[in-house]
Amino acid sequence: MTALPALALVLPLASALLLLGIERGRPRLARALNGTSMVLALALAIAALRAASGGGALAMALGPTGLVLVLDRLSAWMLVAASSTALIVFAHTARAPARGASRAHSLVQLQLFALDGVFLVGDLASLFMLLQVVVFASTSALARGTGTTDAAASRRAFLVNGGSAVAFAIAIGCIFVALGTLDLAGLSVAAPAVPAAEAGLLGSASFVLLGVLALGAIVTPLLLWLPGSGAAPPAFAVGLGALLAESCIYLILRLYTLVFPCFVAGPCGPSGLALPLGLTAVTAGALAALTAREARTLPAQLLVASVGVLLIAVGSFREAGLAAAIFLLWHTALAATALFLAADLLRRASPGRGRGVAVVGYFASLAALLCLPPLAGFPGLIAVLQASTPDALAVWTLVCASLLVAGIAVFRHESPIPAGGAASMRVPRLALAGSGIALGALLALGLAAAPVFDLAHLTARQLLDRAAYVAAVRAARETR
């Protein structure tokens, strides 16, 4: 047993509570504390990845509550992705003015706590609550950062998030009625034992749950990244927006390999839904980018297309596709973050004052998000396409055509994100460094693609080993 899972949750939660009390009165101290916490979180995530690479899953029972934290290769992988992305966003915003962002530091730490909890907690009800905390923190940060009131956008976000939460709650309620537990290890044992004649409720719940998670991953970028009321969304608010979408992909990976493998196959099962949703997202994102009137909407639309590629990879629920999805999870988070930060720099920079560097970063990030060679996303895209059998012809045709259309959309605009006019200013070097670090991490991921793919395949095999996960949870509870 290791204390790393608990430390990964305690650190951001304690930081959020402390920052809540000091960030308004002592902004410099709050900024320093936030940065220190994020550096420590990244160190903990790397240590967790090393610990999880030793073999089986590591589980930790939290006292008499019955709640279990489980650390395996996939959850450690996502911890590294979340902490590294947060640190990059912090570097970008560290010198930004605090006006309109009085709770920025504590809200980002709250996002990190909830995201880390989603990756570690082994209970479906807790996962639901933590996912709602992520959504709440993201939307609250967005509202505080813009300082504007967009009634239509707020109403749309409320309806989508509320509808998704209700559908998610109904689905897990049906699962509890059918099996009497929401513990992931217990569900993994109980779900396959349900007789076929009595599996209708459970199968329907698993189908609805996948639909909610997939649509959440697709719609999240549009809710958080599309500008409303002419105001640019702040970097500190939506810098982790890609991770919110990818947390939904993570839950699909976790639930449909651990809990619902017996309901995956067939045209009426989750695998029959994931592939069409993925193809639809790729096509719709590319077409939306092509018809966009403003270049500033491209990041959200292209992220939708990238999420579609992830859904296609996950849809087979086989090792090759899962490994490709795991590789692309971190790549997509880095590419989307680099793209958003570069777009934010372009909005803020005056011509000749860091704008040239931002333009280079913007187009490099677009190329990474579109999985163009020779960047790291290209081998990941090829792996997705190779894993798409027996639907290879449809997948290759739609994905390649959609990415070509998206590439045309990028160069259709004569100039990238327009500057903010009178509000434009000299961009701080640290903000340029944040975008540069993201691009550097993408380059490093591309250079290390072969060993990273090996780790992704090991992670996929561990993900499919349900017995090892259940054994680790049982051992943790017996030694509690």
C-alpha positions as CSV (number, residue, x, y, z in Angstrom):
1,M,0.0,0.0,0.0
2,T,1.2,3.5,-0.8
3,A,0.1,6.9,0.4
4,L,0.7,8.5,-3.0
5,P,-3.0,8.5,-4.0
6,A,-4.0,10.3,-0.8
7,L,-1.2,12.8,-1.1
8,A,-2.3,13.6,-4.7
9,L,-5.7,14.6,-3.3
10,V,-4.7,16.3,-0.1
11,L,-2.2,18.6,-1.7
12,P,-4.6,20.5,-4.1
13,L,-7.4,20.5,-1.6
14,A,-5.3,21.9,1.2
15,S,-3.8,24.5,-1.3
16,A,-7.3,25.5,-2.4
17,L,-8.5,26.1,1.1
18,L,-5.4,28.1,2.0
19,L,-5.5,30.1,-1.1
20,L,-9.2,30.9,-0.5
21,G,-8.2,32.8,2.6
22,I,-5.2,34.8,1.3
23,E,-5.5,35.3,-2.5
24,R,-7.5,38.5,-2.3
25,G,-5.4,40.2,0.4
26,R,-2.0,38.9,-0.5
27,P,-1.9,38.1,-4.3
28,R,1.9,37.7,-4.6
29,L,2.0,35.1,-1.8
30,A,-1.0,33.3,-3.3
31,R,0.7,33.2,-6.7
32,A,3.9,31.8,-5.1
33,L,1.9,29.2,-3.1
34,N,-0.1,28.2,-6.2
35,G,3.1,27.6,-8.3
36,T,4.8,25.7,-5.5
37,S,1.8,23.5,-5.1
38,M,1.7,22.7,-8.8
39,V,5.4,21.8,-8.9
40,L,4.9,19.5,-5.9
41,A,1.8,18.0,-7.6
42,L,3.9,17.2,-10.8
43,A,6.6,15.6,-8.6
44,L,3.9,13.5,-6.9
45,A,2.4,12.5,-10.2
46,I,5.8,11.4,-11.6
47,A,6.4,9.4,-8.4
48,A,3.0,7.8,-8.8
49,L,3.8,6.9,-12.4
50,R,7.0,5.2,-11.3
51,A,5.2,3.4,-8.5
52,A,2.5,2.2,-10.8
53,S,4.9,1.0,-13.4
54,G,6.1,-1.7,-11.1
55,G,3.2,-4.1,-12.0
56,G,-0.2,-4.3,-10.5
57,A,-2.6,-1.7,-9.2
58,L,-2.0,-0.1,-5.8
59,A,-5.1,0.5,-3.6
60,M,-5.6,2.5,-0.4
61,A,-8.7,2.2,1.7
62,L,-9.8,5.4,3.4
63,G,-10.7,4.4,7.0
64,P,-14.3,3.3,7.8
65,T,-15.8,5.1,4.8
66,G,-15.3,2.1,2.5
67,L,-13.9,4.4,-0.1
68,V,-10.9,3.2,-2.0
69,L,-8.3,5.1,-4.0
70,V,-6.7,3.0,-6.7
71,L,-3.5,3.9,-8.5
72,D,-2.6,2.1,-11.7
73,R,-0.7,3.0,-14.9
74,L,-3.7,4.8,-16.4
75,S,-4.6,6.9,-13.4
76,A,-0.9,7.8,-12.9
77,W,-0.7,8.7,-16.6
78,M,-3.7,11.0,-16.2
79,L,-2.2,12.6,-13.0
80,V,0.9,13.5,-14.9
81,A,-1.2,15.0,-17.7
82,A,-3.3,17.1,-15.3
83,S,-0.4,18.4,-13.2
84,S,1.9,19.2,-16.2
85,T,-1.0,21.0,-18.0
86,A,-1.8,23.0,-14.9
87,L,1.8,24.0,-14.4
88,I,2.0,25.2,-18.0
89,V,-1.2,27.2,-17.6
90,F,0.2,28.7,-14.4
91,A,3.4,29.8,-16.2
92,H,1.3,31.5,-18.8
93,T,-0.9,33.4,-16.3
94,A,1.6,34.0,-13.5
95,R,2.2,37.6,-14.4
96,A,-1.3,38.3,-15.6
97,P,-3.2,41.1,-13.8
98,A,-5.5,39.9,-11.0
99,R,-8.4,42.2,-12.0
100,G,-11.5,40.1,-12.5
101,A,-9.8,36.9,-11.3
102,S,-10.0,37.2,-7.6
103,R,-10.5,33.5,-7.0
104,A,-8.4,32.2,-9.9
105,H,-5.8,30.4,-7.8
106,S,-8.2,28.6,-5.5
107,L,-10.5,27.6,-8.4
108,V,-7.7,26.0,-10.4
109,Q,-6.6,24.1,-7.3
110,L,-10.2,22.9,-6.8
111,Q,-10.2,21.8,-10.4
112,L,-7.0,19.8,-9.9
113,F,-8.4,18.2,-6.7
114,A,-11.6,17.1,-8.4
115,L,-9.7,15.9,-11.6
116,D,-7.2,13.9,-9.5
117,G,-10.2,12.4,-7.6
118,V,-11.8,11.3,-10.8
119,F,-8.6,9.5,-11.8
120,L,-8.2,7.8,-8.4
121,V,-11.5,7.1,-6.7
122,G,-12.9,3.6,-7.1
123,D,-16.6,4.4,-6.5
124,L,-19.1,5.5,-9.1
125,A,-21.1,7.8,-6.9
126,S,-17.9,9.6,-5.8
127,L,-16.9,9.9,-9.5
128,F,-20.2,11.6,-10.3
129,M,-19.8,14.1,-7.5
130,L,-16.2,14.9,-8.4
131,L,-17.1,15.4,-12.0
132,Q,-19.7,17.9,-11.0
133,V,-17.1,19.8,-8.9
134,V,-14.8,20.0,-12.0
135,V,-17.7,21.4,-14.1
136,F,-18.7,23.9,-11.3
137,A,-15.1,25.1,-10.9
138,S,-14.6,25.5,-14.6
139,T,-17.8,27.5,-15.2
140,S,-17.3,29.6,-12.1
141,A,-13.7,30.5,-13.1
142,L,-15.0,31.4,-16.6
143,A,-17.7,33.7,-15.2
144,R,-15.3,35.4,-12.8
145,G,-12.6,35.8,-15.5
146,T,-14.7,37.4,-18.2
147,G,-16.5,39.8,-16.0
148,T,-19.4,39.7,-18.5
149,T,-22.9,38.4,-18.4
150,D,-24.0,36.3,-21.4
151,A,-27.5,35.2,-20.6
152,A,-27.8,32.9,-23.6
153,A,-24.4,31.2,-23.0
154,S,-25.1,30.8,-19.3
155,R,-28.5,29.3,-19.9
156,R,-27.1,27.0,-22.5
157,A,-24.3,25.8,-20.2
158,F,-26.8,25.3,-17.3
159,L,-29.1,23.3,-19.5
160,V,-26.4,21.1,-20.9
161,N,-24.6,20.5,-17.6
162,G,-27.9,20.0,-15.8
163,G,-29.2,17.6,-18.3
164,S,-26.0,15.6,-18.3
165,A,-25.9,15.4,-14.6
166,V,-29.5,14.2,-14.4
167,A,-28.9,11.5,-17.0
168,F,-25.7,10.4,-15.3
169,A,-27.5,10.3,-11.9
170,I,-30.4,8.2,-13.4
171,A,-27.9,5.8,-15.0
172,I,-26.0,5.2,-11.8
173,G,-29.3,4.9,-9.9
174,C,-30.3,2.1,-12.3
175,I,-27.0,0.4,-11.8
176,F,-27.4,0.5,-8.0
177,V,-30.9,-0.9,-8.3
178,A,-29.7,-3.8,-10.5
179,L,-26.5,-4.7,-8.6
180,G,-26.8,-3.1,-5.1
181,T,-23.4,-1.4,-5.1
182,L,-21.6,1.4,-6.8
183,D,-18.1,0.3,-5.9
184,L,-16.1,-0.3,-9.1
185,A,-14.5,-3.5,-7.9
186,G,-17.8,-4.8,-6.7
187,L,-19.5,-3.9,-9.9
188,S,-16.7,-5.6,-11.8
189,V,-17.6,-8.9,-10.1
190,A,-21.4,-8.5,-10.0
191,A,-22.1,-7.2,-13.5
192,P,-21.0,-10.4,-15.4
193,A,-23.0,-12.6,-13.0
194,V,-26.3,-11.0,-13.9
195,P,-28.5,-13.5,-15.9
196,A,-29.1,-12.4,-19.5
197,A,-32.9,-12.4,-18.9
198,E,-32.4,-9.8,-16.1
199,A,-29.7,-7.7,-17.8
200,G,-32.0,-5.3,-19.6
201,L,-31.9,-2.5,-17.0
202,L,-28.1,-2.8,-16.5
203,G,-27.4,-2.9,-20.2
204,S,-29.6,0.2,-20.8
205,A,-27.9,2.1,-18.0
206,S,-24.4,1.3,-19.4
207,F,-25.6,2.5,-22.9
208,V,-27.0,5.8,-21.5
209,L,-23.9,6.3,-19.3
210,L,-21.6,6.0,-22.3
211,G,-23.7,8.4,-24.3
212,V,-23.6,11.0,-21.5
213,L,-19.8,10.7,-21.1
214,A,-19.2,10.8,-24.9
215,L,-21.4,13.8,-25.4
216,G,-19.9,15.5,-22.4
217,A,-16.4,15.1,-23.9
218,I,-17.7,16.6,-27.2
219,V,-19.7,19.5,-25.9
220,T,-17.3,20.6,-23.1
221,P,-14.9,22.4,-25.4
222,L,-17.8,24.3,-27.0
223,L,-19.2,25.4,-23.7
224,L,-15.8,26.5,-22.2
225,W,-13.8,27.7,-25.2
226,L,-16.2,29.5,-27.5
227,P,-16.1,33.2,-26.7
228,G,-19.4,34.9,-25.7
229,S,-20.4,38.5,-25.7
230,G,-17.3,39.4,-27.5
231,A,-15.2,38.6,-24.5
232,A,-12.2,36.3,-24.7
233,P,-12.3,33.4,-22.2
234,P,-9.5,33.8,-19.6
235,A,-6.6,31.3,-19.7
236,F,-6.7,30.5,-16.0
237,A,-10.4,29.6,-16.4
238,V,-10.3,27.2,-19.4
239,G,-6.6,26.1,-19.4
240,L,-7.8,22.8,-18.0
241,G,-10.8,22.6,-20.3
242,A,-9.2,19.9,-22.4
243,L,-8.7,17.8,-19.3
244,L,-12.3,18.2,-18.4
245,A,-13.2,16.7,-21.8
246,E,-10.6,14.0,-21.4
247,S,-11.8,13.0,-17.9
248,C,-15.0,11.8,-19.7
249,I,-12.8,9.7,-22.0
250,Y,-10.9,8.4,-19.0
251,L,-14.2,7.3,-17.4
252,I,-15.2,5.5,-20.6
253,L,-11.9,3.7,-20.6
254,R,-12.2,2.8,-16.9
255,L,-15.9,1.8,-16.8
256,Y,-16.2,-0.2,-20.0
257,T,-13.1,-2.3,-19.4
258,L,-13.6,-2.9,-15.7
259,V,-17.4,-2.8,-15.0
260,F,-19.2,-3.3,-18.3
261,P,-17.1,-5.5,-20.5
262,C,-20.0,-7.9,-21.0
263,F,-22.2,-5.2,-22.4
264,V,-19.7,-3.7,-24.8
265,A,-20.2,-5.8,-27.9
266,G,-23.0,-5.7,-30.4
267,P,-24.7,-3.0,-32.4
268,C,-26.9,-2.1,-29.4
269,G,-24.0,-2.0,-27.0
270,P,-21.6,0.8,-26.1
271,S,-19.1,-0.1,-28.8
272,G,-22.0,0.3,-31.3
273,L,-22.4,3.9,-30.0
274,A,-18.8,5.1,-29.5
275,L,-17.6,4.7,-33.1
276,P,-20.6,6.6,-34.7
277,L,-20.3,9.3,-32.1
278,G,-16.5,9.6,-32.7
279,L,-17.0,9.8,-36.5
280,T,-19.7,12.4,-36.1
281,A,-17.6,14.5,-33.8
282,V,-14.6,14.4,-36.2
283,T,-16.8,15.4,-39.2
284,A,-18.8,18.0,-37.4
285,G,-15.7,19.6,-35.8
286,A,-14.0,19.9,-39.2
287,L,-17.1,21.3,-41.0
288,A,-17.7,23.8,-38.2
289,A,-14.1,25.0,-38.5
290,L,-14.5,25.3,-42.3
291,T,-17.6,27.4,-42.0
292,A,-16.4,29.5,-39.1
293,R,-16.5,33.2,-39.7
294,E,-13.9,34.0,-37.0
295,A,-10.5,32.4,-36.4
296,R,-11.0,32.7,-32.7
297,T,-13.6,29.9,-32.7
298,L,-11.2,27.4,-34.3
299,P,-9.6,26.0,-31.1
300,A,-12.9,24.8,-29.7
301,Q,-14.0,23.3,-33.0
302,L,-10.7,21.5,-33.7
303,L,-10.7,20.2,-30.1
304,V,-14.1,18.6,-30.8
305,A,-12.6,16.8,-33.8
306,S,-9.7,15.6,-31.7
307,V,-12.1,14.3,-29.1
308,G,-13.8,12.4,-31.9
309,V,-10.5,10.7,-32.8
310,L,-10.2,9.6,-29.1
311,L,-13.7,8.2,-29.2
312,I,-12.9,6.2,-32.4
313,A,-9.8,4.8,-30.7
314,V,-11.7,3.8,-27.5
315,G,-14.7,2.4,-29.5
316,S,-13.1,-0.9,-30.3
317,F,-12.4,-1.7,-26.6
318,R,-9.4,-3.7,-27.7
319,E,-5.8,-3.4,-26.7
320,A,-4.6,-1.7,-29.9
321,G,-7.3,0.9,-29.9
322,L,-7.0,1.5,-26.1
323,A,-3.2,2.0,-26.4
324,A,-3.6,4.5,-29.2
325,A,-6.2,6.4,-27.1
326,I,-4.0,6.4,-24.0
327,F,-1.1,7.8,-26.1
328,L,-3.3,10.5,-27.6
329,L,-4.8,11.5,-24.2
330,W,-1.7,13.3,-23.1
331,H,-0.9,14.5,-26.6
332,T,-4.3,16.1,-27.0
333,A,-4.2,17.8,-23.6
334,L,-0.8,19.3,-24.4
335,A,-1.7,20.3,-28.0
336,A,-5.1,21.9,-26.9
337,T,-3.4,23.7,-24.1
338,A,-0.6,25.0,-26.3
339,L,-3.2,26.1,-28.9
340,F,-5.4,28.0,-26.4
341,L,-2.4,29.7,-24.8
342,A,-1.1,30.8,-28.2
343,A,-4.5,32.1,-29.1
344,D,-4.6,34.0,-25.8
345,L,-1.2,35.5,-26.6
346,L,-2.4,36.6,-30.0
347,R,-5.4,38.4,-28.5
348,R,-3.2,40.2,-26.0
349,A,-0.1,41.0,-28.1
350,S,0.5,44.2,-30.1
351,P,2.1,43.7,-33.5
352,G,5.8,43.3,-33.2
353,R,5.6,42.7,-29.4
354,G,5.8,39.0,-29.1
355,R,3.1,38.5,-31.7
356,G,5.4,36.8,-34.2
357,V,6.4,34.2,-31.7
358,A,2.8,33.7,-30.8
359,V,1.8,33.2,-34.4
360,V,4.5,30.4,-34.8
361,G,3.2,28.7,-31.6
362,Y,-0.4,29.0,-32.8
363,F,0.2,27.3,-36.1
364,A,2.5,24.7,-34.5
365,S,-0.2,23.9,-32.0
366,L,-2.8,23.6,-34.7
367,A,-0.6,21.2,-36.6
368,A,-0.2,19.1,-33.4
369,L,-3.9,19.0,-32.7
370,L,-4.6,17.9,-36.3
371,C,-2.0,15.1,-35.9
372,L,0.1,16.3,-38.8
373,P,3.5,14.7,-39.4
374,P,6.2,14.7,-38.2
375,L,4.6,15.6,-34.8
376,A,3.7,13.1,-32.1
377,G,0.0,13.0,-33.0
378,F,0.7,11.5,-36.4
379,P,1.9,8.0,-35.1
380,G,-1.0,8.1,-32.7
381,L,-3.5,8.8,-35.5
382,I,-2.0,6.0,-37.6
383,A,-2.4,3.6,-34.6
384,V,-6.0,4.7,-34.3
385,L,-6.7,4.0,-37.9
386,Q,-4.9,0.6,-37.8
387,A,-7.0,-0.4,-34.8
388,S,-10.3,0.5,-36.5
389,T,-11.0,-2.9,-38.1
390,P,-13.5,-4.2,-39.2
391,D,-14.7,-0.6,-40.0
392,A,-11.4,0.5,-41.4
393,L,-12.7,1.8,-44.8
394,A,-15.3,4.1,-43.3
395,V,-13.0,5.3,-40.5
396,W,-10.0,6.0,-42.8
397,T,-12.2,7.8,-45.3
398,L,-14.1,10.0,-42.8
399,V,-11.1,10.8,-40.6
400,C,-8.6,11.6,-43.3
401,A,-11.2,13.7,-45.2
402,S,-12.2,15.5,-42.0
403,L,-8.7,16.3,-41.1
404,L,-8.0,17.6,-44.6
405,V,-11.1,19.9,-44.3
406,A,-9.9,21.1,-40.9
407,G,-6.4,21.9,-42.4
408,I,-8.1,23.9,-45.2
409,A,-10.1,25.7,-42.5
410,V,-7.0,26.7,-40.7
411,F,-5.4,28.4,-43.7
412,R,-8.8,29.8,-45.0
413,H,-8.4,32.8,-42.6
414,E,-6.0,35.4,-43.8
415,S,-4.8,36.0,-40.3
416,P,-5.0,34.1,-36.9
417,I,-6.7,35.5,-33.8
418,P,-6.9,39.3,-34.1
419,A,-5.2,41.5,-31.5
420,G,-7.2,43.2,-28.9
421,G,-6.8,46.7,-30.3
422,A,-6.3,49.2,-27.5
423,A,-6.1,46.5,-25.0
424,S,-3.2,44.8,-26.7
425,M,0.1,45.1,-24.9
426,R,3.6,43.7,-24.6
427,V,3.4,40.0,-23.7
428,P,5.3,39.0,-20.6
429,R,8.2,36.6,-21.2
430,L,6.8,34.1,-18.7
431,A,3.6,33.9,-20.8
432,L,5.6,33.2,-23.9
433,A,7.4,30.6,-21.8
434,G,4.2,28.8,-21.0
435,S,3.3,28.3,-24.6
436,G,6.9,27.3,-25.4
437,I,6.9,24.7,-22.6
438,A,3.8,23.1,-24.0
439,L,5.3,22.9,-27.5
440,G,8.5,21.6,-26.0
441,A,6.6,18.9,-24.2
442,L,4.9,17.9,-27.5
443,L,8.2,17.7,-29.2
444,A,9.7,15.6,-26.4
445,L,6.6,13.3,-26.6
446,G,7.2,12.9,-30.4
447,L,10.9,12.1,-29.9
448,A,10.0,9.5,-27.2
449,A,7.0,8.1,-29.1
450,A,8.3,4.6,-29.2
451,P,8.9,4.1,-25.5
452,V,5.7,6.0,-24.7
453,F,3.7,3.7,-27.0
454,D,5.3,0.7,-25.2
455,L,4.0,2.2,-21.9
456,A,0.6,2.8,-23.5
457,H,0.3,-0.9,-24.5
458,L,1.3,-2.0,-21.0
459,T,-1.3,0.4,-19.6
460,A,-4.0,-1.0,-22.0
461,R,-3.1,-4.6,-20.9
462,Q,-3.4,-3.7,-17.3
463,L,-6.7,-1.9,-18.0
464,L,-8.1,-5.1,-19.5
465,D,-6.9,-7.2,-16.4
466,R,-10.0,-6.8,-14.3
467,A,-9.0,-9.5,-11.8
468,A,-5.8,-7.6,-10.8
469,Y,-7.8,-4.4,-10.0
470,V,-10.3,-6.4,-7.9
471,A,-7.6,-8.2,-6.1
472,A,-5.8,-4.9,-5.2
473,V,-9.0,-3.4,-3.8
474,R,-9.8,-6.5,-1.7
475,A,-6.2,-6.6,-0.3
476,A,-6.5,-2.9,0.7
477,R,-9.7,-3.5,2.5
478,E,-8.5,-6.6,4.3
479,T,-5.4,-4.7,5.6
480,R,-7.4,-1.6,6.6
